[in-house]
Amino acid sequence: MHSFMRFALAAVVCAIAFPALAADKPVLNVYTYDSFAAEWGPGPALKAGFEKTCGCTVEFTTAEDAISTLRKVQLEGTSTKADVVVGLDTATSGDARATGLFAPHGLTLEGLSLPWSDADFVPFDYGYFAYVYNKQKTPNPPKSFEELIALPPSFKIVIEDPRSSTPGLGNVLWVQAAYGHRAPEIWKGLKPHILTMTRGWSEAYGLFLDGQADMVLSYTTSPAYHAIAENDDKYAYAPFTEGFVPQVEVAGLLKSAAEAELGKAFLAFLVTPEAQKVIPTTNWMYPVIDIGADLPAAFGTPPEKVLEIDETTLAANGRAWVDAALAALE
């Protein structure tokens, strides 16, 4: 979810015959979040790459973020013009599945660099939620939520709202996975340090870059953006000893898709080397296949200690966890 808004398959595709009619090409309607389809995001390059072989036109319809995109599809129901939704994640895919609006993708996904067995959603990138800081301003960052809580209240963080932001929801899952029944206690301890809770990631990150907070909830890959795009290595993520919660972004096909075969082909295209090489330096996340030297060294290696919550547990408890976190912050 994760393009920096302030800054600047082929085998599968070819196996399906699409008429390339200059005057009347089929249109694949893709719903996604704003930054994915922005000129600096992965959308334009993925659109161009897919259109080279599909004999079609890809059209993006955007919402502010992944949660807003899902809500749009839910409101439209079976009358939605979307064929494919791109940008949900493993924290929202359960809600998406429960709508009954998504169809099995029917693809054999081989060669992925992460375990995957979801019949409905195809992964296209992944990352880990983290608190990012400026090494020059904060030479000794907290190494856990508890160390953060123990700092003077003048040490400020910016977080995102879990009701409207996937990083915000990921933060709730992170605290829950790390502390279980102690999660409300951790949230109460964090309260004095929270400068504000923004609706989305871009606003939060902007406040941090403006110097209004010491840390911001973002991703372990955020420092790679600064190092690669800005040649600036002063940003890092705090090495929390609790471990890190992953976010896997996914795409899904709608049952009501007018262009179902095109939709399947697009999902297959997303995990090809051509598409995956686009991801790191446009969406600033890890690719889901090994792209070798095409992954810049600045991305480093993913965290070793990973905390996860399965979809069944999340479906049963997620709303209560969010409510408890918000209540603790009141």
C-alpha positions in Angstrom: 0.0 0.0 0.0 2.9 2.3 0.0 4.0 4.4 -2.9 5.5 7.7 -1.6 2.8 10.2 -2.6 4.9 13.2 -1.7 7.9 12.2 -3.7 8.6 11.9 -6.5 2.5 -15.0 -18.0 3.7 -13.8 -20.2 3.1 -17.6 -20.5 -0.3 -17.4 -18.9 -1.3 -14.3 -20.8 -0.3 -15.6 -24.1 -2.1 -18.9 -23.5 -5.4 -16.9 -23.7 -6.4 -15.4 -27.0 -7.8 -11.9 -26.8 -8.9 -9.9 -29.9 -6.8 -6.9 -30.4 -9.3 -4.6 -32.1 -7.9 -1.1 -32.4 -11.3 0.5 -32.3 -13.0 -1.7 -29.8 -10.7 -3.2 -27.3 -12.1 -4.9 -24.2 -11.7 -2.9 -21.0 -10.4 -4.4 -17.8 -11.7 -2.4 -14.8 -9.3 -2.4 -11.9 -10.2 -0.9 -8.5 -7.3 0.1 -6.4 -5.9 2.7 -4.0 -4.8 6.2 -5.1 -1.0 5.8 -4.8 -1.0 2.5 -6.7 -2.4 4.1 -9.8 -0.6 7.4 -9.4 2.1 8.3 -12.0 4.8 7.5 -9.4 3.2 4.2 -8.3 3.4 0.8 -10.0 0.0 1.1 -11.8 1.2 2.9 -15.0 4.0 0.4 -15.7 1.9 -2.6 -14.9 -0.9 -1.3 -17.1 1.6 -0.7 -20.0 3.1 -4.2 -19.5 -0.2 -6.0 -19.5 -1.6 -4.1 -22.4 1.3 -5.2 -24.6 0.0 -8.7 -24.6 -3.7 -8.6 -23.7 -5.2 -6.7 -26.6 -7.1 -4.7 -24.0 -7.2 -1.4 -22.1 -6.7 -1.3 -18.4 -8.7 1.4 -16.5 -8.1 2.2 -12.9 -10.7 3.4 -10.5 -9.2 4.6 -7.2 -10.2 5.2 -3.6 -8.1 6.8 -0.8 -6.8 3.4 0.5 -7.4 -0.3 0.5 -10.1 -0.2 3.1 -11.9 2.5 1.2 -11.6 0.4 -2.0 -13.2 -2.6 -0.3 -16.0 -0.5 1.1 -16.7 0.9 -2.4 -17.0 -2.6 -3.8 -19.2 -3.6 -0.9 -21.6 -0.7 -1.5 -21.8 -1.4 -5.3 -22.3 -5.1 -4.8 -22.9 -7.2 -7.8 -23.5 -4.1 -9.9 -19.9 -3.0 -9.5 -18.0 -2.3 -12.7 -14.8 -3.7 -11.2 -13.4 -6.8 -12.7 -10.4 -7.0 -10.3 -9.6 -5.4 -7.0 -5.9 -4.7 -6.3 -4.4 -3.7 -3.0 -6.4 -5.5 -0.3 -4.1 -7.2 2.2 -4.1 -10.2 4.6 -5.8 -8.1 7.3 -8.7 -7.2 5.0 -8.9 -10.2 2.7 -11.1 -12.1 5.3 -13.6 -9.3 5.2 -13.5 -9.3 1.4 -14.0 -13.0 1.3 -17.0 -12.7 3.6 -18.8 -10.4 1.2 -19.2 -13.3 -1.2 -18.3 -11.0 -4.1 -15.0 -12.6 -5.0 -14.3 -15.6 -7.2 -11.6 -18.2 -6.9 -8.6 -17.2 -9.1 -8.0 -20.7 -10.4 -4.3 -20.1 -10.8 -1.4 -22.4 -9.9 1.0 -20.0 -8.1 4.5 -21.5 -8.2 7.8 -19.9 -7.4 6.5 -17.5 -4.7 9.0 -16.5 -2.1 6.4 -16.7 0.7 4.0 -19.5 1.7 0.7 -19.1 -0.1 -2.4 -21.3 -0.4 -5.3 -18.8 -0.8 -7.7 -19.9 -3.5 -9.3 -16.4 -3.8 -6.5 -13.9 -3.6 -3.2 -13.5 -5.4 -0.3 -11.8 -3.5 1.8 -9.2 -5.4 4.0 -7.6 -2.7 4.7 -7.7 1.0 6.3 -5.7 3.8 6.4 -5.3 7.6 4.9 -2.6 9.7 7.5 -0.6 11.6 8.2 2.7 13.3 10.5 4.9 11.1 12.9 7.5 12.6 15.6 10.0 11.7 19.0 8.7 12.9 20.3 12.2 13.2 17.4 13.3 15.5 17.0 10.0 17.3 20.4 8.3 17.6 19.0 5.8 20.2 15.5 4.7 19.2 13.3 2.6 21.4 13.7 -1.1 20.8 10.3 -2.2 21.9 6.8 -0.8 22.6 7.6 -0.9 26.3 10.8 1.1 25.8 8.8 3.6 23.8 6.3 3.9 26.6 9.1 4.5 29.1 10.4 7.5 27.2 9.4 11.1 28.3 6.0 12.2 26.9 7.8 14.7 24.8 8.9 11.8 22.5 6.1 11.8 19.9 4.8 9.3 17.3 2.3 9.6 14.5 0.0 6.6 13.9 -2.9 6.0 11.5 -6.5 5.2 12.2 -7.2 1.4 12.2 -10.7 2.1 10.9 -9.5 3.7 7.7 -5.9 2.7 7.2 -4.3 -0.7 6.6 -1.1 0.4 8.5 -3.3 1.6 11.3 -5.1 -1.8 11.4 -1.7 -3.5 11.2 -0.5 -1.5 14.2 -3.4 -2.9 16.3 -2.6 -6.4 15.1 1.1 -5.9 16.0 0.4 -4.8 19.6 -2.1 -7.7 19.9 0.2 -10.3 18.5 3.1 -9.1 20.7 1.2 -8.6 24.0 -2.1 -10.5 23.9 -4.3 -9.6 26.9 -1.8 -6.8 27.8 -2.6 -4.9 24.6 -5.0 -2.3 26.2 -2.2 -1.6 28.8 0.3 -1.0 26.0 -2.2 1.3 24.2 -2.7 3.3 27.4 1.0 3.7 27.7 1.4 4.8 24.1 -1.4 7.5 24.5 0.9 10.3 25.9 3.3 9.8 23.0 0.8 10.0 20.1 0.9 13.4 18.5 -2.1 12.5 16.3 -3.8 9.7 14.6 -4.3 10.4 10.9 -6.8 9.0 8.5 -4.1 7.6 6.2 -0.4 6.9 5.7 0.6 9.9 3.6 -0.6 12.5 6.1 1.1 10.7 8.9 4.4 10.4 7.0 4.2 14.0 6.0 3.9 15.1 9.6 7.0 13.0 10.5 9.1 14.5 7.6 8.0 18.0 8.6 9.7 17.3 12.0 6.5 17.3 14.0 7.1 13.8 15.4 10.1 11.6 16.4 8.7 8.4 14.8 5.9 7.4 12.4 4.1 4.1 11.8 5.2 3.0 8.3 7.2 0.0 6.9 10.6 -1.6 7.3 11.1 -0.7 3.6 10.4 3.0 4.0 14.1 3.8 4.6 14.9 2.2 1.2 12.8 4.8 -0.5 14.9 7.6 1.0 18.2 5.8 0.3 17.4 5.0 -3.4 15.1 7.9 -4.5 16.8 10.7 -2.5 20.3 9.3 -1.8 19.5 9.9 1.9 20.5 7.3 4.4 19.5 9.1 7.6 16.2 7.1 8.0 15.8 3.7 9.6 13.2 1.6 11.3 13.2 0.9 15.1 14.4 -2.7 15.8 11.6 -3.7 18.0 12.5 -6.9 19.8 8.9 -8.2 19.9 9.2 -8.9 16.2 7.2 -7.5 13.2 3.8 -8.1 11.7 3.8 -8.6 7.9 1.4 -7.1 5.4 0.9 -9.1 2.2 -1.0 -7.1 -0.5 -3.3 -9.1 -2.7 -5.5 -8.9 -5.7 -8.8 -10.6 -6.3 -11.3 -11.3 -9.1 -15.0 -10.3 -8.8 -17.7 -12.9 -9.4 -19.6 -10.3 -11.4 -16.6 -9.4 -13.6 -17.6 -8.6 -17.2 -14.0 -9.6 -18.2 -13.3 -12.6 -16.1 -10.7 -14.2 -18.3 -8.9 -10.9 -18.7 -9.1 -10.5 -14.9 -7.5 -13.9 -14.3 -4.8 -13.1 -16.8 -4.0 -9.8 -15.0 -3.7 -11.6 -11.7 -1.3 -14.1 -13.3 0.7 -11.2 -14.8 1.1 -9.6 -11.4 3.4 -12.4 -10.3 5.5 -12.6 -13.4 9.2 -11.3 -13.3 8.2 -8.4 -15.5 5.6 -7.1 -13.1 7.5 -8.0 -9.9 10.5 -6.0 -11.0 8.3 -2.9 -11.0 7.2 -3.3 -7.4 10.2 -2.5 -5.2 11.0 1.0 -6.5 7.4 2.1 -7.1 5.4 0.6 -4.3 8.4 0.3 -2.0 7.6 -3.2 -0.8 9.2 -6.6 -1.3 8.4 -8.6 -4.4 6.7 -12.0 -3.9 9.1 -13.8 -6.2 12.9 -13.8 -6.2 14.0 -11.1 -8.7 17.7 -11.4 -7.8 19.9 -8.4 -8.5 16.8 -6.4 -9.5 16.0 -5.9 -5.8 18.1 -3.0 -4.7 20.6 -3.7 -1.9 19.0 -0.9 0.2 16.0 -3.1 0.9 18.2 -5.3 3.0 16.7 -8.6 4.3 13.3 -8.9 5.8 13.1 -9.1 9.6 13.8 -12.5 11.1 11.2 -12.5 13.9 7.7 -12.4 12.4 4.5 -12.2 14.3 1.3 -13.4 12.6 -2.4 -13.7 13.3 -4.4 -16.2 11.3 -7.5 -15.1 9.4 -9.9 -17.1 11.6 -8.7 -15.5 14.8 -8.7 -12.1 13.1 -12.2 -12.5 11.9 -13.4 -13.5 15.3 -11.6 -10.8 17.3 -10.4 -8.0 15.0 -13.2 -5.6 15.6 -13.0 -6.0 19.4 -9.2 -5.4 19.3 -9.7 -2.2 17.3 -12.4 -1.1 19.7 -10.3 -1.8 22.7 -7.3 0.1 21.3 -9.5 3.1 20.5 -11.1 3.0 24.0 -7.6 3.0 25.6 -6.7 6.1 23.6 -9.7 8.1 24.6 
